[in-house]
Amino acid sequence: MTLTAAAIRWSGPERIDVGPAMEGRPLQPTAVRLAVTSAGLCGTDLSVWRGAHALATPGVVLGHEFGGRVIAVGTAVSGVAIGDLVAVDPNLSCDRCAHCSAGSRARCAERRLLGVEADGGLQAAIDLDQAQLIPVPGADPRALGLVEPLAVGIHAVVRAAIAGGDRVGILGGGPIGMAAAVEAHRRGATCIVLEADAARRTAIDEGGLARSIADPWPSRSLDVVIDTVARASTVALALDAVRDGGTVCLVGLSHDDRLPGPEQIVRREVTITGSFCYQTADLRRAAEIVGEHGLDAVPTVTIDGLAAVPELIEELAAGAIGRGKSIVIP
């Protein structure tokens, strides 16, 4: 085994190493080798960097939002060819249980996540089982890292059962909120995004799929609210804005245990639903969007080179927001 190229490894709380990646390992029969062309950074990466993710293993290569070009295939691989462009489902699962059979790999009891419990995509190349690949033919290779976060937003729209004519509020204009807006707009809903950051509001309005606001919606004015933050204060905003009989979908993974009590939920018959990760069908829908729109699918900021990642992580951890999704082009 030889050591070449670069990989972004987490070595402990607030410590990132730009070190050599391992190459030259035998390719397993059902595996493909991917040259990574695009990788996103998100809150999970920041949680690992801080040392706050209990499942993270020191030395792991970060990155679970990524895709690339197939450069080698195992002897048992079929339907995948060298040169294919693919995104990656980063959920390692048993592929035997009812959840896996239904395409819900993130619900598998044996689930592990690339970039946390196994090496992820912030490296030059990676070997993956064929089952993890999502084809994105004809896409801009730089945009493949958008498929995974787009699927998170799409799944939230599915969980909230958004339909044509719905008045939808999205709390948070980051990548997941904007991904939800893309899918809600496609279904014929009207979207209003509550976002505090002026640069993000500008990017939202320029995109044309939703309207942004800085102040809360009027009470009882929305059919559905998708909360991408899910703290006590934002859930309270969502409950105030949704109509009686409406739906609030929680996507944010906050650890706030001071959520509003059940009385108003019961009396007003508000449906509260959670949305975690995605199903394979959501990833495929996201792949269609990226194949059609590339880096314009959601507001995006591109960063050239893996060497820039440590500084970028520190900036994001310090509160830097930017106008859109951070995508690293290795």
C-alpha positions as CSV (number, residue, x, y, z in Angstrom):
1,M,0.0,0.0,0.0
2,T,1.3,3.4,-1.0
3,L,0.6,6.8,0.5
4,T,-0.2,9.6,-2.0
5,A,-2.4,12.6,-2.5
6,A,-4.2,14.2,0.4
7,A,-6.9,13.4,2.9
8,I,-8.6,15.5,5.6
9,R,-8.4,13.5,8.9
10,W,-9.8,14.4,12.2
11,S,-7.2,13.7,14.9
12,G,-9.0,15.0,18.0
13,P,-11.0,18.0,19.2
14,E,-10.4,21.0,17.0
15,R,-7.5,19.2,15.3
16,I,-7.4,18.5,11.5
17,D,-4.5,16.9,9.6
18,V,-4.0,17.3,5.9
19,G,-2.2,14.0,5.5
20,P,-1.5,11.4,2.8
21,A,-4.3,9.1,1.6
22,M,-3.9,5.4,1.3
23,E,-3.8,4.0,-2.2
24,G,-2.9,0.7,-3.8
25,R,-5.2,-1.4,-1.7
26,P,-6.9,-4.3,-3.5
27,L,-10.4,-3.5,-4.9
28,Q,-13.1,-5.7,-3.5
29,P,-15.3,-7.6,-6.0
30,T,-18.4,-5.6,-5.3
31,A,-16.6,-2.3,-4.9
32,V,-15.8,0.7,-7.1
33,R,-13.0,3.2,-6.8
34,L,-14.1,6.8,-7.0
35,A,-12.1,9.9,-7.8
36,V,-13.7,12.5,-5.6
37,T,-14.7,15.6,-7.6
38,S,-17.0,17.3,-5.1
39,A,-17.4,17.3,-1.3
40,G,-19.7,19.4,0.9
41,L,-19.1,20.5,4.5
42,C,-22.0,20.6,7.0
43,G,-22.8,20.7,10.7
44,T,-21.9,17.1,11.2
45,D,-18.3,17.8,10.2
46,L,-18.2,20.7,12.6
47,S,-19.6,18.5,15.4
48,V,-16.8,16.0,14.7
49,W,-14.2,18.7,14.6
50,R,-15.3,20.0,18.0
51,G,-15.1,16.6,19.5
52,A,-18.8,16.6,20.2
53,H,-19.8,13.6,18.0
54,A,-19.7,10.5,20.2
55,L,-19.4,8.1,17.3
56,A,-16.4,9.8,15.6
57,T,-13.2,7.8,15.5
58,P,-9.9,9.8,15.7
59,G,-8.0,9.4,12.4
60,V,-11.2,9.2,10.3
61,V,-11.3,11.0,7.0
62,L,-14.1,13.6,7.1
63,G,-16.9,14.1,4.6
64,H,-20.2,12.4,4.0
65,E,-21.6,14.7,1.3
66,F,-19.6,13.8,-1.9
67,G,-19.5,12.2,-5.3
68,G,-17.1,11.7,-8.1
69,R,-16.1,9.7,-11.2
70,V,-15.7,6.0,-11.3
71,I,-12.1,5.0,-12.1
72,A,-12.1,1.3,-11.3
73,V,-14.7,-1.5,-10.8
74,G,-14.6,-4.8,-9.0
75,T,-15.0,-8.1,-10.7
76,A,-18.6,-8.6,-9.4
77,V,-19.8,-5.1,-10.2
78,S,-22.5,-4.7,-12.9
79,G,-24.3,-1.7,-14.3
80,V,-21.4,0.7,-13.4
81,A,-18.7,1.6,-15.8
82,I,-15.4,3.5,-15.6
83,G,-16.1,7.2,-16.2
84,D,-19.6,7.2,-14.7
85,L,-20.5,10.1,-12.5
86,V,-22.1,9.2,-9.2
87,A,-23.1,10.6,-5.9
88,V,-22.8,8.6,-2.7
89,D,-25.2,7.4,-0.1
90,P,-22.9,7.7,3.0
91,N,-25.0,5.3,5.1
92,L,-23.3,2.0,5.7
93,S,-26.0,-0.5,6.5
94,C,-26.8,-4.2,6.7
95,D,-28.7,-4.4,3.4
96,R,-30.8,-7.2,4.9
97,C,-33.4,-5.6,7.3
98,A,-36.8,-4.2,6.4
99,H,-35.6,-0.7,6.6
100,C,-32.8,-1.4,4.1
101,S,-35.1,-3.3,1.8
102,A,-37.5,-0.2,1.8
103,G,-34.6,2.1,0.8
104,S,-34.3,3.6,4.3
105,R,-30.7,2.8,5.0
106,A,-30.4,5.6,7.6
107,R,-32.9,3.7,9.8
108,C,-30.9,0.5,9.9
109,A,-29.9,-0.6,13.4
110,E,-26.4,-1.4,12.1
111,R,-26.0,2.0,10.4
112,R,-22.6,3.7,10.3
113,L,-21.8,7.0,8.6
114,L,-19.0,7.7,6.3
115,G,-16.9,10.6,7.5
116,V,-17.7,9.8,11.1
117,E,-17.3,6.1,11.8
118,A,-15.5,5.2,8.5
119,D,-13.4,7.2,6.1
120,G,-15.4,9.7,4.1
121,G,-15.0,11.7,0.9
122,L,-12.6,14.5,1.8
123,Q,-9.8,12.8,0.0
124,A,-8.6,12.2,-3.5
125,A,-10.1,8.8,-4.0
126,I,-12.2,6.2,-2.1
127,D,-13.4,2.6,-2.5
128,L,-17.1,2.1,-2.0
129,D,-19.6,-0.7,-2.3
130,Q,-21.7,-0.5,-5.5
131,A,-24.9,-0.3,-3.3
132,Q,-23.9,3.1,-2.1
133,L,-23.8,4.7,-5.6
134,I,-26.4,7.1,-7.0
135,P,-25.9,7.6,-10.7
136,V,-25.9,11.3,-11.9
137,P,-25.3,11.0,-15.6
138,G,-24.4,14.2,-17.4
139,A,-23.9,16.2,-14.3
140,D,-21.3,18.9,-13.6
141,P,-18.7,16.9,-11.6
142,R,-18.3,19.8,-9.2
143,A,-21.9,19.6,-8.1
144,L,-22.1,16.0,-7.1
145,G,-21.6,16.9,-3.4
146,L,-25.0,18.6,-3.5
147,V,-27.0,15.4,-4.0
148,E,-26.8,14.3,-0.3
149,P,-27.9,17.6,1.3
150,L,-30.5,18.1,-1.3
151,A,-32.0,14.7,-0.4
152,V,-32.3,15.8,3.2
153,G,-34.5,18.7,2.2
154,I,-36.5,16.6,-0.2
155,H,-37.2,14.0,2.5
156,A,-38.5,16.7,4.8
157,V,-41.0,17.8,2.1
158,V,-42.1,14.1,1.7
159,R,-42.5,13.7,5.5
160,A,-44.5,16.9,5.7
161,A,-46.7,15.7,2.8
162,I,-46.5,19.1,1.0
163,A,-48.8,19.4,-2.0
164,G,-49.7,21.9,-4.6
165,G,-51.3,25.1,-3.3
166,D,-49.8,24.7,0.2
167,R,-48.4,27.8,2.0
168,V,-45.1,26.6,3.3
169,G,-42.8,28.4,5.7
170,I,-39.1,27.3,6.0
171,L,-37.2,28.3,9.1
172,G,-33.6,28.7,8.1
173,G,-32.3,29.5,4.6
174,G,-29.2,27.3,4.7
175,P,-28.6,24.4,2.3
176,I,-31.3,22.1,3.9
177,G,-33.9,24.8,3.9
178,M,-33.2,25.8,0.3
179,A,-33.3,22.1,-0.7
180,A,-36.7,21.8,0.9
181,A,-37.8,25.0,-1.0
182,V,-36.6,23.4,-4.3
183,E,-38.8,20.4,-3.8
184,A,-41.8,22.2,-2.4
185,H,-41.7,24.6,-5.3
186,R,-41.6,21.7,-7.7
187,R,-44.8,20.4,-6.0
188,G,-46.6,23.7,-6.5
189,A,-46.3,25.1,-3.0
190,T,-45.6,28.7,-2.2
191,C,-42.5,29.1,0.0
192,I,-41.5,31.8,2.4
193,V,-38.1,31.4,4.1
194,L,-37.4,33.0,7.4
195,E,-33.6,33.8,7.5
196,A,-31.7,36.3,9.6
197,D,-28.7,36.6,7.4
198,A,-28.9,39.3,4.7
199,A,-26.6,37.6,2.3
200,R,-28.6,34.4,2.4
201,R,-31.8,36.3,2.0
202,T,-30.4,37.9,-1.2
203,A,-29.4,34.5,-2.5
204,I,-32.8,33.1,-1.8
205,D,-34.6,35.9,-3.5
206,E,-32.3,35.8,-6.5
207,G,-33.0,32.1,-6.9
208,G,-36.7,32.8,-7.5
209,L,-38.1,29.6,-5.9
210,A,-39.0,31.2,-2.6
211,R,-39.4,34.6,-1.0
212,S,-37.3,35.5,2.1
213,I,-38.2,37.4,5.2
214,A,-36.3,38.6,8.2
215,D,-39.3,38.8,10.6
216,P,-41.6,36.0,11.7
217,W,-44.7,35.1,9.7
218,P,-48.1,36.2,10.8
219,S,-49.8,33.8,13.2
220,R,-51.8,30.9,11.8
221,S,-50.8,31.9,8.2
222,L,-49.1,28.7,6.9
223,D,-50.2,25.2,6.1
224,V,-46.8,23.7,6.8
225,V,-43.6,24.8,8.5
226,I,-40.3,23.1,8.0
227,D,-37.9,23.9,10.9
228,T,-34.3,23.3,10.0
229,V,-33.0,24.5,13.4
230,A,-35.4,22.8,15.9
231,R,-34.5,24.7,19.0
232,A,-37.2,25.6,21.6
233,S,-37.4,29.2,20.2
234,T,-37.8,28.1,16.5
235,V,-40.3,25.4,17.3
236,A,-42.4,28.0,19.1
237,L,-42.2,30.3,16.0
238,A,-43.3,27.4,13.8
239,L,-46.2,26.5,16.0
240,D,-47.3,30.1,16.1
241,A,-47.2,30.4,12.3
242,V,-48.9,27.1,11.3
243,R,-52.7,27.0,11.0
244,D,-54.8,24.8,13.2
245,G,-54.7,21.4,11.7
246,G,-51.4,22.1,9.9
247,T,-48.0,20.4,10.0
248,V,-44.7,21.2,11.6
249,C,-41.7,19.2,10.3
250,L,-38.6,19.2,12.4
251,V,-35.3,18.6,10.6
252,G,-32.7,20.3,12.8
253,L,-30.7,18.1,15.1
254,S,-30.5,20.4,18.1
255,H,-30.1,19.0,21.6
256,D,-32.6,21.5,23.1
257,D,-34.8,19.6,25.5
258,R,-37.0,22.6,26.3
259,L,-39.5,22.2,23.6
260,P,-43.0,23.6,23.8
261,G,-45.5,21.5,25.8
262,P,-48.3,19.4,24.2
263,E,-51.4,21.4,25.1
264,Q,-51.5,23.7,22.1
265,I,-50.5,20.8,19.8
266,V,-53.4,18.7,21.1
267,R,-56.0,21.5,21.1
268,R,-55.1,22.8,17.7
269,E,-54.6,19.4,16.2
270,V,-51.2,20.3,14.8
271,T,-49.2,17.4,13.4
272,I,-45.6,17.3,14.5
273,T,-43.3,15.1,12.4
274,G,-39.6,14.4,12.4
275,S,-37.4,14.0,9.3
276,F,-34.0,12.3,9.5
277,C,-31.7,11.8,6.5
278,Y,-33.5,10.4,3.4
279,Q,-34.6,7.4,1.5
280,T,-32.9,6.1,-1.7
281,A,-35.8,7.6,-3.7
282,D,-35.0,11.0,-2.3
283,L,-31.3,10.7,-3.3
284,R,-32.4,9.8,-6.8
285,R,-34.7,12.8,-7.0
286,A,-31.8,15.0,-5.8
287,A,-29.6,13.5,-8.5
288,E,-32.1,14.5,-11.1
289,I,-32.1,18.1,-9.8
290,V,-28.2,18.2,-9.8
291,G,-28.1,16.7,-13.2
292,E,-30.3,19.4,-14.5
293,H,-29.1,22.5,-12.6
294,G,-25.6,21.7,-11.4
295,L,-24.1,24.2,-8.9
296,D,-27.2,26.4,-9.4
297,A,-29.5,23.8,-7.7
298,V,-29.1,25.8,-4.4
299,P,-26.9,28.7,-3.5
300,T,-23.4,27.4,-3.4
301,V,-19.8,28.6,-2.6
302,T,-17.0,26.5,-4.1
303,I,-13.6,26.1,-2.5
304,D,-10.6,24.8,-4.5
305,G,-8.3,22.2,-3.0
306,L,-8.3,20.0,0.1
307,A,-5.6,22.2,1.7
308,A,-8.2,24.9,2.3
309,V,-10.4,22.7,4.4
310,P,-8.9,23.2,7.9
311,E,-9.2,26.9,7.7
312,L,-12.7,26.7,6.2
313,I,-13.8,24.5,9.1
314,E,-12.4,26.9,11.6
315,E,-14.3,29.8,9.9
316,L,-17.6,27.9,9.8
317,A,-17.2,26.8,13.5
318,A,-16.6,30.5,14.4
319,G,-19.9,31.4,12.9
320,A,-19.1,32.3,9.3
321,I,-22.3,31.7,7.2
322,G,-21.7,32.7,3.6
323,R,-24.4,32.8,1.0
324,G,-24.8,29.1,0.4
325,K,-23.5,25.6,0.6
326,S,-19.7,25.1,0.9
327,I,-18.5,22.7,-1.7
328,V,-14.8,21.6,-1.8
329,I,-13.4,20.7,-5.2
330,P,-10.5,18.4,-4.3
